[in-house]
Amino acid sequence: MARVRKAVVAAALVAALAPVTFGGSAAFAASPAATAAGTEAAEVGTIVQEGGRLAVPAGEEGPVTLRFTATLPAGVKGPVTASFRLSTWLTEDEPGSSPVSPDGVRSVCAVNGVSYGECAWDMPHNPPVLNDPPNVPSLALPAVPAAETLTYTVTLDADRTALALGRPYAHVELRDNGMGAPLAQGSLELDFVPGTPPPGQRGAVHARDKDGVLWRYESTGDVTRPFAARKRVGGGWNAYTAVAPLTSATADGRGDLVARDKAGVLWYYAGTGKPSAPFAPRKRVGGGWNTYTALVGAGDGTLVARDKDGVMWRYKAEYDSLYGPRKRVGGGWNTYTALTMSGAHDGALGRDKDGVLWKYNPSDRYPYPPFQQRQRVGGGWNTYTAIAGSAELGRDDRPDLVARDKDGKLWLHQGVLKPLVGYAPGSSRSLVGGGWNTYDLIF
């Protein structure tokens, strides 16, 4: 699953930054320069934000609107120009690149009801050693005719990369024809908060009912209602005695899997990238797979299989997910009553006979064993009759897990970051809904 690139972001209150970057906190009360020697400073107008701090969802929600009004002193000739600079600065996380995408924030501007169309953002990045002062993100507001009051309406439509901006203040200054001391100045408050991830970053869960029909549940990105209405994939899936995702299923129709039929033949289903028909026609991998009691994808296309003696074998994906000769991983895997892919290229999870859940993080590279030494996640997991790892079902860019209890209720365990373990299902859970006992397989 693609992830939002992380930035090293520094932010400070405008009051703290103003003496260096914005001309000093005193500028909020008066112009920094007197109109003439020995005279009082020129009057400076105010800028007031409507509605207080504005939350800007970084995701699929669409634009929100920022409104602020500037009150200008008398005698302004115009045109009135404006600067709009954030208190946050961005440090590159990859050489030569800004952590916020070129269209990470898109804006349309209007002033006093007159539309000025799209306003451009500049999202400069700073090298690891900061400039003095740093280059900060800015918005190009239009030059407008003079008036006693100017009401600015700015839409903000942000994608996931805009999370790197954090909770900035925006310092706004208005000048008469771009010259002289500020006519009005003030600060606005913004919060770039996690929004709904795009479909390629949201997970999907599949479930087979007792009639052999496969159903698809796509994530909404909202953990209070994690799944959209189910979609029918197709019938005939009761031909299979085991199904194992090879890569995490996502709401945009991606994700490959293998399925073993009753004769022991393994079949490969490639993800199509089409949610309405998520799997391409199957391809035969080969026979003899009835020797295994469990099949688990490692998240990167690799398949691991446990035989009847508890020995785990590794099949590395080759072209078109056909597999070469197997390699022995190790014994003792019969201790687990359930095995599942962790989700998002993040290894595997195993529940032992005592109800303890263990995490196997992926190893660095082939031909090493596919997993690192196991790490304990926690106990109490034998309350569930089925567990299934998933890609992100919320908005925190972490793999999640769903689990069904004996009463048919499905629970969501959101991913957390734990020392040594890495990403793993958290102990807290939220109810997805009931009626899941109608399914004999969830993956």
Secondary structure, 3 states (H helix, E strand, C coil): CCCCCCCEEEECCHHHHHHHHHCCHHHHCCCCCECCCCCCECCCEEEEECCCCEEEEECCCCCEEEEEEEECCCCCCCCEEEEEEECEEEECCECCECCCCCCCEEEEEEECCEEEEEECEECCEECCCCCCCCCCCEECCCCECCCCEEEEEEEEEECHHHHHHCCCEEEEEEEECCEEEEEEEEEEEEEEEECCCCHHHCEEEEEEECCCCEEEEEECCCCCCCECCCEEEECCHHHEEEEEECCCCECCCCCCEEEEECCCCEEEECECCCCCCCECCCEEEECCHHHEEEEEECCCCCEEEEECCCCEEEECECHHHCECCCEEEECCHHHEEEEEECCCCCCEEEEECCCCEEEECECCCCCCCCECCCEEEECCHHHEEEEEEECCCCCCCCCEEEEEECCCCEEEECEEEECCCEEEECCCCEEEECCHHHEEEEC
